[in-house]
Amino acid sequence: MGMNKNTVLAWATFIMICVGCALIALGAFRYDDVAGWGFASVGIGFFAIAWVFNALKGRV
């Protein structure tokens, strides 16, 4: 069973959500200075891109 375009987008969405959660957790629990805000904002950016990937499923 091969992977079609929708399966690839689903896996990319899942991986990006995991990485986004990890970055937000790093920003919240590991870094207490300005770097924490940077990690958290990049994590939110990963969520936004994962949302776009999820919206593209079935359209490409």
C-alpha positions as CSV (number, residue, x, y, z in Angstrom):
1,M,0.0,0.0,0.0
2,G,1.6,3.2,-1.2
3,M,1.3,6.7,0.2
4,N,-0.8,9.1,-1.8
5,K,-0.7,12.9,-1.5
6,N,-3.4,13.0,1.2
7,T,-1.5,10.5,3.3
8,V,1.7,12.5,3.0
9,L,-0.1,15.7,4.0
10,A,-1.7,13.9,7.0
11,W,1.7,12.7,8.2
12,A,3.3,16.1,7.6
13,T,0.5,17.7,9.7
14,F,0.9,15.2,12.5
15,I,4.7,15.7,12.6
16,M,4.4,19.5,12.5
17,I,1.9,19.4,15.4
18,C,4.3,17.3,17.4
19,V,7.3,19.6,16.7
20,G,5.1,22.7,17.5
21,C,4.1,21.2,20.8
22,A,7.8,20.4,21.6
23,L,8.8,24.0,20.8
24,I,6.1,25.5,22.9
25,A,7.0,23.2,25.8
26,L,10.7,24.2,25.4
27,G,9.7,27.9,25.5
28,A,7.4,27.4,28.5
29,F,9.5,25.1,30.7
30,R,13.2,25.2,29.6
31,Y,13.9,28.9,28.8
32,D,12.8,31.6,31.1
33,D,14.3,34.6,29.2
34,V,13.5,36.1,25.8
35,A,14.5,32.9,24.0
36,G,11.4,31.2,25.5
37,W,9.2,33.7,23.7
38,G,11.0,32.9,20.4
39,F,10.6,29.2,20.8
40,A,6.9,29.6,21.6
41,S,6.2,31.9,18.7
42,V,8.0,29.5,16.3
43,G,5.8,26.6,17.8
44,I,2.7,28.6,17.0
45,G,4.0,29.1,13.5
46,F,4.3,25.4,13.1
47,F,0.7,25.1,14.2
48,A,-0.3,27.6,11.5
49,I,1.6,25.7,8.8
50,A,0.1,22.4,10.0
51,W,-3.3,24.0,9.7
52,V,-2.6,24.9,6.1
53,F,-1.4,21.3,5.3
54,N,-4.6,20.0,6.9
55,A,-6.7,22.3,4.8
56,L,-4.9,21.2,1.6
57,K,-5.9,17.5,2.1
58,G,-8.2,16.5,-0.7
59,R,-7.5,19.6,-2.8
60,V,-4.2,18.8,-4.4
